[in-house]
Amino acid sequence: MEIYRTERKLLASDVDVSRRLRLSTLFTMLQEASIAHTEALGAGRDKTLDRGILWVLTLQNLRITRLPEYDERVTLESWPGQMMHLLFPRYYRMTDERGNLLLQGSALWVLMDEQTRETVSPQEVGVFVPGTPMAGQPPFPRAPRSMPTHSVGWCTVSYSATDLNGHMNNARYTDLVMDLMPREATALPVAAVDVEYCGEAKMGDALEIGGGREDRDFFF
């Protein structure tokens, strides 16, 4: 299975007050597609999680033409790029019922030792995911552009924000950011999301959040 493909009709719980797909739901969909396809390609939990090896994200980029809305049926596709030493690139594409492109993106995954919390070499633990080069695939993921910030709030990582890796789940960061956005900005269409995961936030950790803005670009 070179390309993973799944269809979904958006439920009320999938969307926000604008009735557009909630970003945290989108990030969860991307995460679950990545896991499902990786398992199908022979690198499932018996080779990773059950041996104390975790899949973790380091970078994610999304370019959005339009976020789908409540009651729409969408198709999500995902495929892996060529492994690069410690890095596992992965690509994503979402279309509507007519095949129109809604969004596309890419991510970089790595393996982490559950005990030491250090990056693990795939070769040393025997994890291999064959890449699928695709014509016209999204750009390779890159770190987001930074800008000056000031303190905009605090957050204590709660039980509900954590996942099976023992840290705050990637999708919950988007909820946190959207909660801190100016109300008028949450109504704007989202054109791009770039995320870099530089470290872990574990349950009980207190985080001070810095925020900055340039016109319609926000940085947290």
C-alpha positions as CSV (number, residue, x, y, z in Angstrom):
1,M,0.0,0.0,0.0
2,E,2.1,2.9,-1.3
3,I,-0.6,5.5,-0.4
4,Y,-2.8,5.4,2.6
5,R,-6.3,6.7,1.9
6,T,-9.3,7.2,4.2
7,E,-12.7,8.9,3.9
8,R,-14.5,10.8,6.6
9,K,-17.8,12.8,6.9
10,L,-17.2,15.7,9.2
11,L,-19.3,15.5,12.4
12,A,-20.4,18.3,14.7
13,S,-17.6,17.5,17.1
14,D,-15.0,17.9,14.2
15,V,-15.7,21.5,13.6
16,D,-15.5,24.9,15.4
17,V,-17.9,27.8,15.8
18,S,-17.4,28.7,12.2
19,R,-18.4,25.2,11.2
20,R,-15.0,24.7,9.6
21,L,-12.8,21.7,10.4
22,R,-11.1,22.3,13.8
23,L,-7.3,22.5,13.5
24,S,-6.8,20.1,16.4
25,T,-9.1,17.6,14.7
26,L,-7.2,18.0,11.5
27,F,-3.9,17.4,13.3
28,T,-5.4,14.3,15.0
29,M,-6.5,13.0,11.6
30,L,-3.0,13.4,10.2
31,Q,-1.5,11.7,13.2
32,E,-3.8,8.7,13.0
33,A,-3.3,8.3,9.2
34,S,0.5,8.3,9.8
35,I,0.2,5.6,12.5
36,A,-2.2,3.5,10.4
37,H,0.0,3.6,7.3
38,T,3.2,3.0,9.2
39,E,1.6,-0.1,10.7
40,A,0.5,-1.3,7.3
41,L,4.0,-0.9,6.0
42,G,5.4,-3.2,8.7
43,A,6.6,-0.8,11.3
44,G,3.8,-1.2,13.8
45,R,3.7,-1.2,17.6
46,D,5.4,-4.6,17.8
47,K,8.6,-2.9,16.5
48,T,8.2,0.4,18.3
49,L,5.8,1.0,21.2
50,D,5.9,-2.5,22.6
51,R,9.7,-2.2,22.7
52,G,9.8,1.2,24.4
53,I,10.3,3.2,21.2
54,L,8.0,6.1,20.4
55,W,7.1,7.9,17.2
56,V,7.4,11.7,17.7
57,L,7.0,14.7,15.5
58,T,9.6,17.4,15.0
59,L,8.2,19.5,12.1
60,Q,4.8,20.0,10.4
61,N,3.9,22.3,7.5
62,L,0.4,22.7,6.1
63,R,-0.8,24.8,3.1
64,I,-4.6,25.2,3.1
65,T,-6.8,26.1,0.1
66,R,-10.0,25.7,2.1
67,L,-10.9,24.0,5.4
68,P,-13.8,21.7,4.9
69,E,-17.1,22.3,6.7
70,Y,-19.6,20.4,8.8
71,D,-21.3,17.5,6.9
72,E,-18.7,17.5,4.1
73,R,-17.1,14.2,3.1
74,V,-13.4,14.4,2.7
75,T,-10.6,12.1,1.5
76,L,-7.2,12.1,3.3
77,E,-4.2,10.6,1.6
78,S,-0.8,10.1,3.2
79,W,2.5,8.6,2.1
80,P,6.1,8.4,3.3
81,G,9.1,10.0,1.8
82,Q,12.6,8.5,1.6
83,M,14.1,7.9,5.0
84,M,17.0,10.3,5.8
85,H,19.3,8.9,8.6
86,L,17.2,9.7,11.7
87,L,14.3,11.4,9.9
88,F,11.1,9.9,8.5
89,P,9.4,12.4,6.1
90,R,5.7,12.0,5.5
91,Y,3.3,13.8,3.2
92,Y,-0.4,14.6,3.3
93,R,-3.2,15.6,0.9
94,M,-6.9,16.2,1.6
95,T,-9.6,16.6,-1.1
96,D,-13.3,17.2,-1.2
97,E,-16.0,14.9,-2.8
98,R,-15.3,16.4,-6.3
99,G,-11.6,15.8,-6.0
100,N,-10.7,19.5,-5.4
101,L,-7.6,20.0,-3.3
102,L,-8.4,21.3,0.2
103,L,-5.0,21.2,1.8
104,Q,-1.6,19.5,1.6
105,G,1.4,19.3,3.9
106,S,4.4,17.4,5.2
107,A,6.0,16.4,8.4
108,L,9.2,15.0,9.9
109,W,8.9,12.1,12.4
110,V,11.7,10.5,14.5
111,L,12.0,7.6,16.9
112,M,12.6,8.3,20.6
113,D,13.6,6.0,23.5
114,E,10.7,5.9,26.0
115,Q,13.1,5.8,29.0
116,T,16.0,8.1,28.0
117,R,13.8,10.4,25.8
118,E,16.7,10.5,23.3
119,T,16.4,10.1,19.6
120,V,16.9,6.5,18.4
121,S,18.7,5.4,15.2
122,P,16.2,3.4,13.0
123,Q,19.0,1.2,11.8
124,E,19.9,0.2,15.4
125,V,16.3,-0.9,16.2
126,G,15.4,-2.3,12.8
127,V,12.7,0.1,11.9
128,F,12.3,0.7,8.1
129,V,9.6,2.5,6.2
130,P,9.9,2.4,2.4
131,G,9.5,5.8,0.8
132,T,7.1,6.5,-2.0
133,P,8.3,9.4,-4.3
134,M,5.2,11.2,-5.7
135,A,5.1,13.7,-8.6
136,G,4.0,17.1,-7.3
137,Q,4.2,16.2,-3.7
138,P,4.2,19.1,-1.1
139,P,7.6,20.7,-0.2
140,F,9.9,19.1,2.4
141,P,9.0,20.4,5.9
142,R,10.9,23.4,7.2
143,A,11.0,25.3,10.5
144,P,8.5,28.2,10.8
145,R,9.6,31.8,10.5
146,S,10.0,33.4,13.9
147,M,9.1,36.9,15.0
148,P,9.4,38.9,18.3
149,T,7.0,37.8,21.0
150,H,5.6,39.0,24.3
151,S,4.0,37.0,27.1
152,V,0.3,36.3,26.3
153,G,-0.6,33.7,28.9
154,W,0.2,30.6,30.9
155,C,-0.8,26.9,30.6
156,T,-0.4,24.0,32.9
157,V,-0.4,20.7,31.0
158,S,-3.4,18.7,32.0
159,Y,-4.2,15.0,32.0
160,S,-6.5,15.4,29.0
161,A,-3.8,17.1,27.0
162,T,-1.3,14.2,27.2
163,D,-1.1,11.1,25.0
164,L,0.4,7.6,25.1
165,N,3.9,9.0,24.6
166,G,3.7,10.7,28.0
167,H,3.7,14.3,26.8
168,M,1.3,16.9,25.5
169,N,-0.1,15.7,22.2
170,N,0.7,17.7,19.1
171,A,-2.9,18.4,18.3
172,R,-3.5,20.0,21.7
173,Y,-1.0,22.7,20.9
174,T,-3.3,24.0,18.2
175,D,-6.2,24.2,20.6
176,L,-4.0,26.2,23.0
177,V,-3.0,28.6,20.2
178,M,-6.5,29.1,19.0
179,D,-7.7,29.8,22.5
180,L,-5.1,32.6,22.6
181,M,-5.9,34.1,19.2
182,P,-7.8,37.4,19.1
183,R,-11.5,36.6,18.6
184,E,-11.7,38.5,15.3
185,A,-8.7,36.5,14.0
186,T,-10.4,33.1,14.7
187,A,-13.0,34.0,12.0
188,L,-10.3,34.4,9.3
189,P,-9.6,31.6,6.9
190,V,-6.5,29.7,7.7
191,A,-4.0,29.6,4.9
192,A,-0.9,28.0,6.4
193,V,0.2,26.3,9.7
194,D,3.9,25.7,10.4
195,V,4.9,24.0,13.7
196,E,8.3,23.0,15.2
197,Y,8.3,20.7,18.2
198,C,11.5,21.6,20.1
199,G,10.9,19.7,23.3
200,E,8.4,17.8,25.5
201,A,5.8,19.2,27.8
202,K,4.7,16.7,30.4
203,M,1.6,16.6,32.6
204,G,1.9,19.2,35.3
205,D,4.4,21.4,33.5
206,A,3.7,25.1,33.6
207,L,4.3,26.8,30.3
208,E,4.6,30.5,29.7
209,I,3.4,31.3,26.2
210,G,4.8,34.1,24.0
211,G,2.9,35.5,21.1
212,G,3.6,37.9,18.3
213,R,1.7,39.2,15.3
214,E,2.5,40.8,11.9
215,D,-0.7,41.7,10.0
216,R,-2.4,38.3,9.6
217,D,0.6,36.2,10.6
218,F,0.7,34.9,14.1
219,F,3.6,33.3,15.9
220,F,3.4,31.5,19.3
